[in-house]
Amino acid sequence: MNHITNENSDKLLRVFVFALVFSVMNGTMFNVALPIIGKDFNLIPSQVSWVMTSYMVIYAIGSVVYGKLADRYRLKDLLTFGLFLFAIGSITGALAAEYWMIILGRLFQAAGAAVLPATAMIIPIRYFAPENRGRALGTSAIGLALGSALGPVVAGLISSFGSWRLLFLFSLLTLVTLSLFRKYLDDDKSEAGKIDILGGSLLAGTVALFLLAITQSNWPLFVIGCIMLVLFIVRIKTASNPFIQPSIFSNKSYSIGLFIAFITTSMNFGITFMTPQYLAELNNLNPGSIGFVLFPAAIISAMLGRKGGILADERGNSFLLSVASIMLLLCFVLLSFFVGYSPYVISVILIAGNVGQTFMQITMSNTISQTLAKEQVGVGMGLFSMLNFISGAISMSVIGKILDTKEIALHLNPFVTNENAYVFSNIFVVMCFLTIGILVLYRVQFSASNKSMLANISGRE
């Protein structure tokens, strides 16, 4: 662990959570402004969607690139670079006279903001002892939950009282954290070696092509992405100093952890994507009303994020994953029965789902970090962060295709009476089985290591 005081590490974490809130908000709040931007520049929906697609692609690539750089350079320097790049993007977007300038601004924003999800994984690992890491990750989860909760609400208020350009300017508030980051982060610096630019470029191209292929339903791009993936694998196996050491994937616990995280994140994105869909289709709610239905669950999950981290530290990751699984199962079972019922009922059910998602995220972040050697933490957690975006894109694409099927003969829950709700109910039933499978796989792979970690902590006490 690096040499900063416990007091400074706690202050650093609070500063980071504040920055993370704005980073997450910036990724979600432009959804609200898309119709207005499209109208101002006379765009069709597929064109204006690039405001979000371009951001997601660069954000995903950047998270693993910054993770790799964090193994070699000072975090304070990476954060300084990222936040200034983010500011350039915000100013470019706010002053945009043409649509391409908005996209350019979003690209710069994403390239800068991507430093935050990468460091969100690294700071708790680098500056907190293993017995306190869960609490730190739980505190970081507060930033994610608050950003998700406040994004649509703040965007709606800003768009109602002013121009969408103010959304870009609002994002500049993250700059107030820069001096504090430089104050509380230490000057430890790894020895900077040669960066495998070719390997990094192949990985970036692979991720970009896969995400574009998924979001745009473009199979030729997917095929090209597969070719680039093969070239990337060849590169990391033959290069003397590859962008990613192949040995990281021979770590069975790390690979299984990534697989579990992929499935859990897919479900998280799935429920986030579906909820506005069924509230609009089955309950006839407008966007503003949907935001109020979602808000209580997001706020409560933010309030309980730190508690989840404490549970991970005191009772172990396996215990927290069991709690998360029970809450997710409860949410999915109830939604499979009550989807289409009163929005008040849905709002209460979603509390279990959101808290379960937050606890699951803390569990997997903590678990995966414990499988990595010190020199692999940056790139390993960067890959974990990048995988979240890929799984989310796949989940939303698959569920979107399923929802396009208005009539479905298969009724997995025979007690559902609303014909229009069957497709949503079926998806929630499948999520129930996936949650059970995740619980079993996790316990088989990680329960022993969790018990060992708790024994070591108890011994030190």
C-alpha positions in Angstrom: 0.0 0.0 0.0 1.3 3.5 -0.8 2.5 5.9 1.8 -0.2 8.4 2.5 -1.9 8.8 5.9 -5.3 7.2 6.7 -6.8 10.7 7.1 -5.6 11.7 3.6 -6.7 8.5 2.1 -10.2 9.1 3.4 -10.2 12.7 2.1 -8.9 11.4 -1.3 -11.8 9.0 -1.5 -14.4 11.7 -0.8 -12.9 13.9 -3.5 -12.9 11.0 -5.9 -16.5 10.2 -5.2 -17.5 13.8 -5.9 -15.6 13.6 -9.3 -17.2 10.2 -10.0 -20.7 11.6 -9.6 -20.1 14.1 -12.3 -18.4 11.6 -14.6 -21.4 9.2 -14.4 -23.9 12.0 -14.8 -22.1 13.2 -17.9 -22.5 9.7 -19.4 -26.3 9.6 -18.7 -27.7 13.1 -18.7 -27.3 13.7 -22.4 -30.0 11.0 -23.1 -32.6 13.6 -22.0 -31.2 16.2 -24.4 -31.0 14.0 -27.5 -34.5 15.1 -28.9 -33.6 18.8 -28.5 -30.2 18.4 -30.1 -31.8 16.5 -33.0 -34.3 19.2 -33.5 -31.7 22.0 -33.4 -29.5 20.3 -36.0 -32.3 18.7 -38.1 -31.1 15.1 -37.4 -32.9 11.8 -37.5 -32.7 9.5 -34.4 -29.9 7.3 -35.7 -27.7 10.4 -36.3 -28.3 12.0 -33.0 -27.6 8.7 -31.2 -23.9 9.2 -31.9 -23.9 11.7 -29.0 -24.1 8.7 -26.7 -22.5 6.0 -28.9 -19.3 7.9 -29.5 -19.0 8.6 -25.8 -19.5 5.0 -24.8 -16.9 3.6 -27.3 -14.1 6.0 -26.3 -15.0 5.7 -22.6 -14.7 1.9 -22.7 -11.3 2.1 -24.5 -10.0 4.8 -22.3 -10.7 2.9 -19.1 -8.3 0.1 -20.0 -5.7 2.5 -21.5 -5.6 4.6 -18.3 -5.5 1.4 -16.3 -2.4 0.3 -18.2 -0.8 3.8 -17.8 -1.5 3.7 -14.1 0.9 0.9 -13.7 3.7 3.2 -15.0 2.8 6.8 -14.2 1.6 8.8 -11.2 -2.1 8.8 -10.8 -2.1 12.5 -10.1 -0.6 13.2 -13.5 -3.1 10.9 -15.3 -6.0 12.6 -13.5 -4.6 16.0 -14.4 -4.3 15.1 -18.0 -7.8 13.4 -18.1 -9.6 16.3 -16.4 -8.1 18.9 -18.7 -9.0 16.8 -21.7 -12.5 16.5 -20.3 -12.7 20.3 -19.9 -11.6 20.9 -23.5 -14.4 18.6 -24.7 -16.9 20.3 -22.5 -16.0 23.8 -23.9 -15.9 22.4 -27.5 -19.4 21.0 -27.1 -20.9 24.1 -25.4 -19.6 26.3 -28.3 -20.6 23.9 -31.1 -22.0 25.6 -34.2 -22.1 22.3 -36.2 -23.2 18.8 -35.2 -19.7 17.4 -35.8 -18.4 19.8 -33.1 -20.8 18.2 -30.6 -19.4 14.8 -31.5 -15.8 16.1 -31.2 -16.6 17.5 -27.8 -18.1 14.2 -26.6 -15.0 12.3 -27.9 -12.7 14.6 -25.9 -15.0 14.4 -22.9 -15.0 10.6 -23.0 -11.2 10.4 -23.5 -10.7 12.5 -20.4 -13.5 11.2 -18.2 -12.3 7.6 -18.8 -9.5 8.2 -16.3 -12.2 8.1 -13.5 -13.6 4.6 -13.9 -10.0 3.3 -14.2 -8.9 5.0 -11.0 -12.1 4.1 -9.3 -10.8 0.6 -9.2 -7.2 1.5 -8.5 -7.4 4.0 -5.6 -9.2 1.6 -3.1 -6.7 -1.1 -4.0 -3.5 1.1 -3.9 -4.3 3.3 -0.9 -6.4 1.0 1.4 -5.3 -2.2 3.2 -7.2 -5.4 2.1 -9.3 -5.4 5.4 -10.6 -1.9 4.6 -10.9 -2.2 0.8 -14.5 -3.2 0.8 -15.4 0.0 2.6 -13.5 2.1 0.1 -15.1 0.3 -2.9 -18.5 0.8 -1.2 -17.8 4.5 -0.9 -16.9 4.6 -4.6 -20.2 2.8 -5.4 -22.0 5.8 -3.8 -20.6 8.0 -6.6 -21.8 5.6 -9.3 -25.3 5.4 -7.7 -25.7 9.1 -7.1 -24.5 9.9 -10.6 -27.0 7.5 -12.1 -29.8 8.9 -9.9 -29.1 12.6 -10.4 -28.2 12.5 -14.1 -31.7 12.4 -15.6 -33.1 14.7 -13.0 -30.4 17.4 -13.3 -30.5 17.1 -17.1 -34.3 17.6 -17.1 -34.0 20.7 -15.0 -31.2 22.2 -17.0 -32.9 21.4 -20.3 -36.2 22.9 -19.1 -34.7 26.2 -17.9 -31.9 26.6 -20.5 -30.1 25.3 -23.5 -28.6 21.8 -23.9 -25.2 23.6 -24.1 -25.4 24.2 -20.4 -25.1 20.4 -19.9 -21.5 20.7 -21.3 -20.7 23.7 -19.1 -22.2 22.0 -16.0 -19.7 19.2 -16.4 -16.8 21.6 -15.9 -17.5 21.5 -12.2 -15.3 18.4 -12.0 -12.3 20.8 -12.4 -12.7 21.9 -8.7 -11.4 18.4 -7.7 -8.1 18.8 -9.6 -6.1 20.7 -6.9 -7.4 18.3 -4.2 -6.3 15.3 -6.2 -2.8 16.7 -6.6 -2.8 17.5 -2.9 -3.8 14.1 -1.5 -2.3 11.7 -4.1 1.3 10.8 -3.4 4.3 11.2 -5.8 5.1 7.5 -6.1 6.0 6.8 -9.7 6.6 3.4 -11.3 9.5 3.1 -13.6 8.2 4.1 -17.0 9.0 1.6 -19.6 8.2 1.2 -23.3 4.5 1.2 -24.1 3.3 -1.4 -26.6 1.5 1.1 -28.9 0.7 -1.4 -31.6 -0.8 -3.8 -29.0 -2.8 -1.0 -27.4 -4.0 0.2 -30.8 -5.2 -3.3 -31.8 -7.1 -3.6 -28.5 -8.7 -0.2 -28.9 -9.7 -1.1 -32.5 -11.1 -4.4 -31.4 -13.2 -2.9 -28.6 -14.4 0.0 -30.8 -15.5 -2.3 -33.6 -17.3 -4.7 -31.3 -19.2 -1.9 -29.6 -20.1 -0.3 -32.9 -21.2 -3.7 -34.3 -23.4 -4.3 -31.3 -25.0 -0.9 -31.0 -25.4 -0.5 -34.8 -26.3 -4.2 -35.5 -23.5 -4.2 -38.1 -22.2 -7.8 -38.8 -19.3 -6.7 -41.1 -17.9 -4.6 -38.3 -18.2 -7.6 -36.0 -16.2 -9.7 -38.4 -13.5 -7.1 -38.7 -13.4 -6.9 -34.9 -12.9 -10.6 -34.7 -9.9 -10.3 -37.1 -8.4 -7.5 -35.0 -8.9 -9.6 -31.9 -6.9 -12.4 -33.4 -4.2 -10.0 -34.3 -4.2 -8.6 -30.8 -3.8 -12.1 -29.3 -0.9 -12.8 -31.7 0.7 -9.5 -30.7 0.6 -10.0 -26.9 1.9 -13.6 -27.3 4.9 -12.5 -29.4 5.8 -9.0 -28.2 8.7 -8.8 -25.7 6.8 -6.2 -23.6 3.1 -6.6 -24.6 0.3 -4.1 -23.8 -1.3 -6.9 -21.7 0.7 -9.8 -20.3 -1.0 -13.0 -21.5 -0.3 -14.6 -18.1 -3.1 -12.5 -16.6 -5.7 -14.7 -18.4 -4.0 -17.9 -17.2 -5.0 -16.8 -13.7 -8.1 -19.0 -13.3 -9.6 -16.9 -10.5 -9.3 -13.7 -12.4 -10.8 -15.2 -15.6 -13.7 -16.7 -13.7 -14.2 -13.4 -11.8 -14.4 -11.5 -15.1 -17.0 -14.0 -16.4 -19.1 -13.6 -13.4 -18.8 -9.8 -13.6 -19.8 -10.0 -17.3 -23.0 -11.8 -16.5 -23.9 -9.6 -13.4 -23.2 -6.4 -15.3 -25.3 -7.6 -18.2 -28.2 -8.1 -15.9 -27.6 -4.7 -14.3 -27.7 -2.9 -17.6 -30.6 -5.0 -18.7 -32.9 -4.0 -15.8 -31.7 -0.4 -16.2 -32.6 -0.5 -19.9 -35.9 -2.3 -19.5 -37.4 -0.3 -16.7 -38.2 2.9 -18.7 -39.4 0.6 -21.5 -42.1 -1.2 -19.5 -43.0 1.9 -17.5 -43.7 3.8 -20.7 -45.4 0.9 -22.6 -47.4 -0.8 -19.8 -48.0 2.2 -17.4 -48.0 5.0 -20.0 -45.6 7.2 -18.0 -43.8 10.1 -19.5 -40.0 10.6 -19.0 -40.4 12.9 -16.0 -42.6 10.4 -14.2 -40.3 7.5 -15.0 -37.4 9.5 -13.4 -39.4 9.9 -10.2 -40.2 6.1 -10.1 -36.4 5.3 -10.5 -35.2 8.0 -8.1 -36.0 6.3 -4.6 -34.2 3.1 -5.5 -31.1 4.9 -6.8 -30.8 7.2 -3.7 -31.3 4.3 -1.2 -28.6 2.2 -3.0 -26.3 5.2 -2.7 -27.0 5.5 1.0 -26.3 1.8 1.6 -23.2 1.6 -0.6 -20.8 2.2 2.2 -22.7 -0.3 4.4 -22.2 -2.9 1.7 -18.5 -2.3 1.7 -18.3 -2.6 5.5 -20.1 -6.0 5.2 -17.5 -7.2 2.7 -14.7 -6.2 5.0 -16.3 -7.7 8.2 -18.2 -10.8 6.8 -16.4 -11.4 3.5 -17.1 -11.0 -0.2 -19.0 -14.3 -0.3 -21.4 -13.1 2.3 -22.0 -9.8 0.5 -22.6 -11.7 -2.8 -25.1 -13.9 -1.1 -27.0 -10.8 0.2 -26.8 -9.2 -3.2 -28.1 -12.4 -4.9 -31.0 -12.7 -2.5 -32.0 -9.1 -3.2 -31.7 -9.4 -7.0 -33.7 -12.7 -6.9 -36.4 -11.0 -4.9 -36.5 -8.1 -7.4 -36.6 -10.3 -10.4 -39.2 -12.7 -9.0 -41.5 -9.8 -8.0 -41.0 -8.0 -11.3 -41.9 -11.2 -13.2 -45.2 -11.1 -11.4 -46.0 -7.4 -11.0 -44.5 -5.8 -14.2 -47.3 -3.6 -15.5 -48.8 -3.0 -12.1 -48.9 0.3 -10.2 -45.7 2.4 -10.6 -45.6 2.8 -6.8 -45.3 -1.0 -6.5 -42.5 -1.1 -9.1 -40.7 1.8 -7.3 -40.5 -0.3 -4.1 -39.5 -3.5 -5.9 -36.7 -1.6 -7.6 -35.1 -0.8 -4.3 -34.1 -4.4 -3.8 -32.8 -4.6 -7.3 -30.7 -1.4 -7.1 -29.2 -2.2 -3.7 -28.5 -5.8 -4.9 -26.7 -4.3 -8.0 -24.6 -2.0 -5.8 -23.6 -4.9 -3.5 -22.8 -7.1 -6.4 -20.6 -4.5 -7.9 -18.7 -4.0 -4.7 -18.3 -7.8 -4.3 -16.9 -8.3 -7.8 -14.6 -5.3 -7.7 -13.2 -6.5 -4.4 -12.9 -10.1 -5.4 -11.2 -9.5 -8.8 -8.7 -7.1 -7.2 -7.6 -9.8 -4.8 -6.8 -12.2 -7.7 -4.2 -9.8 -9.2 -0.5 -9.3 -8.5 0.5 -5.7 -7.6 2.0 -5.1 -11.1 -1.2 -6.3 -12.8 -3.7 -4.2 -10.8 -3.9 -1.2 -13.2 -4.4 -3.1 -16.5 -6.4 -5.9 -14.7 -8.9 -3.6 -13.2 -8.9 -1.5 -16.5 -10.0 -4.7 -18.4 -12.7 -5.3 -15.8 -14.0 -1.7 -16.2 -13.9 -2.1 -20.0 -15.7 -5.4 -19.9 -18.6 -3.6 -18.1 -19.2 -1.5 -21.1 -19.1 -4.4 -23.6 -21.4 -6.5 -21.5 -23.8 -3.6 -21.2 -23.9 -3.0 -24.9 -24.5 -6.7 -25.6 -27.2 -6.8 -22.9 -29.1 -3.8 -24.2 -28.8 -5.0 -27.8 -30.1 -8.5 -27.1 -32.9 -7.3 -24.9 -33.8 -4.6 -27.4 -34.2 -7.3 -30.1 -36.4 -9.4 -27.7 -38.6 -6.5 -26.9 -39.1 -5.9 -30.6 -41.1 -9.1 -30.5 -44.5 -7.8 -29.4 -46.2 -11.2 -29.4 -44.6 -14.2 -27.7 -46.0 -17.7 -27.3 -43.7 -18.8 -24.5 -45.0 -17.8 -21.0 -42.4 -18.7 -18.4 -44.5 -17.3 -15.6 -48.1 -18.7 -16.1 -49.5 -16.4 -13.4 -49.0 -13.2 -15.4 -52.4 -12.0 -16.7 -51.3 -9.0 -18.8 -50.6 -10.2 -22.3 -48.4 -7.2 -23.0 -46.2 -8.0 -20.0 -45.2 -11.5 -21.0 -42.0 -10.6 -22.8 -40.8 -8.5 -19.8 -41.8 -11.2 -17.4 -39.9 -13.9 -19.3 -36.7 -11.9 -19.2 -37.0 -11.5 -15.5 -37.5 -15.2 -15.0 -34.3 -15.9 -17.0 -32.5 -13.4 -14.8 -33.6 -15.4 -11.8 -31.9 -18.5 -13.1 -28.7 -16.6 -14.0 -28.5 -15.1 -10.5 -28.7 -18.6 -9.0 -26.0 -19.8 -11.4 -23.8 -16.9 -10.4 -24.2 -17.6 -6.7 -23.2 -21.3 -7.2 -20.2 -20.6 -9.4 -18.9 -17.9 -7.1 -19.1 -20.1 -4.0 -17.4 -22.9 -5.8 -14.5 -20.7 -7.0 -14.1 -18.1 -4.3 -15.5 -19.2 -1.0 -12.3 -20.8 0.2 -10.1 -17.8 -0.6 -12.7 -15.5 1.2 -12.5 -17.6 4.3 -8.7 -17.5 4.2 -8.7 -13.7 3.9 -11.0 -13.3 6.8 -8.9 -15.6 8.9 -5.8 -13.5 8.1 -7.6 -10.3 9.1 -8.8 -11.9 12.4 -5.2 -13.1 13.1 -3.9 -9.5 12.6 -6.5 -8.2 15.0 
